[in-house]
């Protein structure tokens, strides 16, 4: 059931008239300023209109929003989170986020008994509670493996660990959370279980499509740059939550450049050892070639680069594998690599789009990061008939739940100059992209909403 009337026509007219000035990635792009009369009335638990309320731990927030639970806690509302889930751009906005946004415009903020989004800087159990505990406001608690056990909840609070070490764990967590949302009440977007199933299919069917249709396997370098030191990573690299997500995302669909220079052999004692290829690093005093390892082992899955010429053997270089990674400019790379990029022999991926929490962190938005990167890399293969723009459009419709008439507007802002994204340009193009991606990859186009999602 929908809980408010959308003002889509007003938004469209504002865009056409220039009321929304052009903005760059990172800017706030809220729909027109809401009025206090637009407050969403939130149904109580047990009523037919009740949407399952969830208190979530930091990056877990996006899992709740994607599945249509009513998120009641946040460690800090991001602009993109309000753009996507808390505004009239959304098919059926998160009720707490939407009201929170109105409170931000209102002179009466914090009064009149309004239901507030709770601020939880670390864990939902530390929320600023506005006259009640998390236990009395949430039906579900979504924490992480460390803090979701050993705590005391009321008898009707469902506790679920938030596991996200890799995309498979994320998919499993989404399925478990969806089952609880559907059991405790309902989702803003129909069946949470159906959304979770689409989420898994989005990742797995895209991978299968690429593997089945590519002309050859792309070779990719997952790289970081620090003070002139170049480090390559594989999916074996683990450092707490600082996993190199790009290496994880590409592991099944590309060849990691490291594989060309590091092999495993068995020594005379029967132990497996890594053998690193060598290169001519100079000459000795007699004029003989001196050989050195192309790479130096740092830790499992990480190698510093001694022979930078090997980087030119990659077809794509990704420098955005870590959360919070700073932008690596083309000029930061070896001159031979810069030349290869200029000649379009190598594609550089060095910027991340704006997102509600992060597409390379521990957020459910990792599915967008993974599929977006895979499709962007394989656009260079003429045998692949899907684009990053189509993959993004499908995600915005099915998981951000953006009305099709606004997908192009938001996505083109959020992805500006990222992942070689060229833009969707207009609503018709975006709507067609949603359908074309589904048909090519073999995904569902079923939705509880019509294509024109507005109500007057």
N, C-alpha and C positions, 0 to 999 in steps of 0.2 A: 504494500500500500504506500502511496506517496503522501508526504506530510506537508507539502507546501506548493504554492503555485509559482512556477518559474516565470521570470521576466525576460525570456530569451529575445523577444522582439525588441525590447528596450535596449538590451545589450547590443544587438546587431546594429540598430540605428546609431547607437553611440559610437561604435567602431567606424561605421560608414561616414559619420559626420566629423570624425576626427576628435571626438571627445576623449578617446583613449589614444594618447600620443604614442608614436612608435617607441618601443623600449628595447633595450638590449638584454642579453642573457643575464640573469641575476636580479633583474628589476621586478618590482611588485606589479602584477597585472590583474588586480582584482576587477571583478565585474562591478557595475555601477553601485555607488554607495547605498547600502540597504537602509531601510527605515525600521524604527523600533517595532512597527506593526508586522514586520516580516519574521519576528521571532517564531521559531518552531516550537510547538507545544510537545513536550516529551512525555510519551505514555509511560505509565507505571508498570512494573513487573506484574505479569499475570493477565494483563489486558490483551485484547486481540491485536492491538497496534504496537505492542512492545517490541522494540529492537534491542537485541542482547547487548548489554553494556559490558565493556572490557577495560580493565586497567592494565596497561602494557608497559614493559620495561624498555625505554629508549628506542633502539632500532626496531624493536618488535611492533612499534606503533603502526608501521605501514602494512603489516600483515593484517591487522584489525581493519584498517581502512579499506584495503583491497577486497576483503571478504564481506564488507558491509556491516561489521559490528559497530556499535556506538562507542567510539573511543572517548574515555572520560579523563584520561591523564596524558600529560606530555611533559618532556623535559625541556621544551621550548618550541613554540610554534614557528615553523619555517614559512616563508612567503609562498613557496611552491606548494606546500601542504594546504594552505588556505586557497590558493588558486585552483587546485585540483579537487580537493575534497570538501572545502568549506565555502564554496561560492555557487552562484547560479550557473556556472559553466558545467557543474556536475549534474548527472541524471537525477540524483536524489541525495543531496548533500548530507554529510555527517552532521547530525543534529547539534552536538556539542560544539563542534568547530564552527558551524554556521552562526550559532548564537554568540559564541566567543567573538567572532568577527564583528557582529553588530555591536557588542559591548564596547569594542575598541573605537567605534564611531560615536557611541552614545554619551551624552553628558550625564546620564544616570547610571554609568557603569558601576556594577556591584550592588545595586539596590533592587527593590521590588521583588525580592525573593527569586530572582532568576537563577537558573541552574548553570553553574560555572564549570568550565573546563578546569580540572585540577592540575596544579603545577607540581610535578615530581622531578626533581633535578637528577636523581639517580634511579631510585626504585619507586614504583607506585605506592609502596607502603610508607614512603616519606612524603606523600602528597600534602599540599596545603588544603585542608579538608572542608572548609566552609560549612562547619556545623554538622559534620558526619564523617565517619570513617570510610575508607575504601571499601571495606566489607559491606557497608550498608548501601553503597552506591553501585558496586560492580557485581555482575553475575559471574564473570570470568576474570581470573588473574593470569596474564601471560608474562612470565618472567624469563630468566635465563637459568641455565643448569645450576648456577651457584646460589641463586637466591629464591628459587621457587620451591624449595623443600625446607622443612624444619620450621616454617612459619605457621602461625595460628590464624585461621580464617573462620568466618561464620560457616554454618553447616551447608549453606546453599551456594558457597563460592567454589568454583571449579578452578583448580590450579593446574597450569600447564607449563612445562619447561619450554624455553625458547632455544632450540638447537639450530645452528646455522653455519656449522663449520664448512659445509659445501652445499651445492645446490640440491643434492639429493636429500640432505637433512632438512633443508628449507621446504622442499616439496612435502615431506612427511609432516613437518610441523604445520604447514598450511592445511593439510587434510585433517589433522587432529583438531586444530582450532575451528575449522569450518564445522566439524561435527558438533562441537560444543555450542557454537553460535546458533546452529539450527535447533539444537535440543533445548537451549535456555529460553529462546524467544524466536526471533527471525532476523533476517538480514535486510539491509536497505535495498539490496539488489536481487531479490528473489532467493534462490537457494545458495547458501555459502558453499555447500559441497560441490555444486555445479561449477562455481567460480574456481575452487581449488583444483578441480579436474581440468579445467581449461588452462590453469596456470601450469600444471605439469605438462600438458600437451603442447603448450606454446614453446616450452624449452625442448622437449624430447622430439617432437615432430619437426622442429626447425633443424635440429642436429641431423636427424635422419634424412631430411630433404637434401641438405648440403652434401652429406656423404654419398647419397645415391645419385646425385646429379652433377657434381663437380667434374671438371675435366682432369684435374690433378689436385693433389693435396698442397695447400699453401704452406710455405715455410715462414714462420713468424719469430721475431726476436722480442722477448719481453724484457724490457730494459729500464734501469734507473741510472741517473747521472748525478754525481755528487763531487764537486771540486775536481772535475776532470777525470774522475774514476767511473768507468762503465761497468755495471753489474748485470748479468743475465740471470733470469729466473726460470725455473720449471714449476710444475704443479706440486713437486715434492717439498717446496719451501713452505715452512710453517713457523710462525712467530706469534703465538697467541691469536688475537683477532686480526693481526696484521698479515694475514694470508695474502699472497699475491693473487687477487681475484682474476686478473686477466689471464694468468697462466692456467688457473682452474677452468675458466670459461672456454678456453680454446683447446684444452687438452685432447678432447676426443675428435676434433674436426680439423686440426692443423698439425703440422710437424714443427716442434720446437727447435729452433736453431741449435740449441745445445746438443741435440741428438746427433748432429753431424760431426761433433768434435769430442764427445765423451762417450765411450763405449765401456761395456762391462766384460771383463775376462776372468777366468779362473786361474789362480796362481798354483804353484806346485804343492801347496798344502790343501788345495781344494776350496780355498776361500775366494769369493767374488770380490774383485777389486775394480775400481774405475781407472780407465786409461784415457788420458787426455792427449789429443793430437798435438803435434808440434809444428813450429814454423821456424824459418831462418830469422833469427833475431839480430844477427850481426856476424862478424868474423873475428877470429883470434889473431894473435900477433903474426902467425904464419900464413894468414890469408884463408884459413879454413872456415867453412860455415859453422856458426854456432846455433844450436837448436834449443828452443825454449818451448814450454807449454803455451798453447794458444790461450788457455784459461787457467785461472787459479781457483781451486776449491776453497770456498769460504765456510759454508755449512750446507746441509742437505738441501739441494735445489737452488743454490746460489753460487755463482762463479764470477769473479772479476775478469775483465777482458784484457788480455795482454796484447793480442794481435787485433787491432780494431778493424783491419781489412775484412775480417770474417763477417762483420755486420752487413757488408754489401751483398752477402749471399741470402739475405732475408728478402721476402717480397713485401713484408709489412713489419713495421717496428711500433710497438705499443709501449708507451712510457707512463701509463696511468693505472698501473696495477694495484697500487696501494691507496687506502683511504687517506685523504689529506695530501696526496702527492702533488707537488708543485709542478707547474707547467714546464715542460722541457721544450725549448724553442729549437727549431731546425739548426740554428747557429750554434747550439750547444753540442752538436754531434760532430764526429770527425768529418773532414772536408770531403772525403770520398763518398761518405754516406749522403752528405748534402747534395753532391753532384747527382747521385743516383735518385734522390728524391725529386730534384729539379727535372730530371729526365723521365720521371714517372715510372721508374723501375722499382722503386720502393714507395709504399704509402705510409705516411707517419700518422699515428693516432696519439695525440698529445693533449687533448682537452676532454673534459667530462661535462656532460649536460647538467643543467639544474634539475634537481629532483626533490621529492618530499623529505627524504632523509639521506639517501646516497645509493648509487647503483653499484659501487665497488666496496661497500662497507658490509654490514651484517643485516641489511634490510631486505625485505621481500622484493624490493625493487631490483634486486640483483638479476632477476629474470629479464628485465629490460636491458640492463647492462650487458648481459650475456648474449641475448639474441641480437641486440643492436650492434654489438661489436662483430659477431660472427657474420651477419648479413653485410655489414659495411666492408669487411675484409674481402668477402667473396664476390662483391660487386665487380671486382677486377676480372672475374672468370666469366667469359661469355656464355658458358653453359648454365650458369645460375640465373634464374629469371625472377628473383625476388630482390627487393632493395631494402636498405635500412629504413627509408621513409615509410614503406609499407609495414615493416615490422613495428615501427614506432606507432603508426596510426592504429594498428590492431591492438597494441597494448593500451593506448590511451582510451580506446572505446571499451575494452573488456575488463581492464584492471584499474585504471584511473576513473573509469565510468564517466568520461567526458561526453557531452552531447556532440554528435557528429558535426554540427554546425560550428563548433568551436575547437575541434581537434587541431586543425591547421594553425589557428591563431596561437594557441598555447604551445604546441609542439615546436613551431618554428621559432618561438622565443626561447624556449628551454634548451633547444638543441643548436642554437646559433653557433656556427663554426666548430661544431663538435662531431666526431665520428664521420667526417666528410658528408654530413647530412646536408642535402641540397634544398630541402624545404618542400612542404606540401602545397603551399601557395594559396589555396582557396578551399572552402568547405566541400565542394563537389569532388575535388581531387582526393581529399582526405577520406570522404565516405567511400569512394571507389577503391581506395587503397586498403581499407579494412576488409572489404569483400575479396579483393584480388589476392591479398596475402593468405586469407583463409582457404581459398580455393586452390591455390598453388601448393601450399604446404600440407593441406588436409586437416584444417581446423574447423571447429564449430562456429557458425555464425548466429546460433540461436541466442536470444536475449529476452529478458522479461519486458523489454521496452521496445517501442516502435522506433523507426528511423528518425522520425520527427518527434522529439522527446519533450515538447513543451506543452504546458497547460496554460490556458488563459483564465 
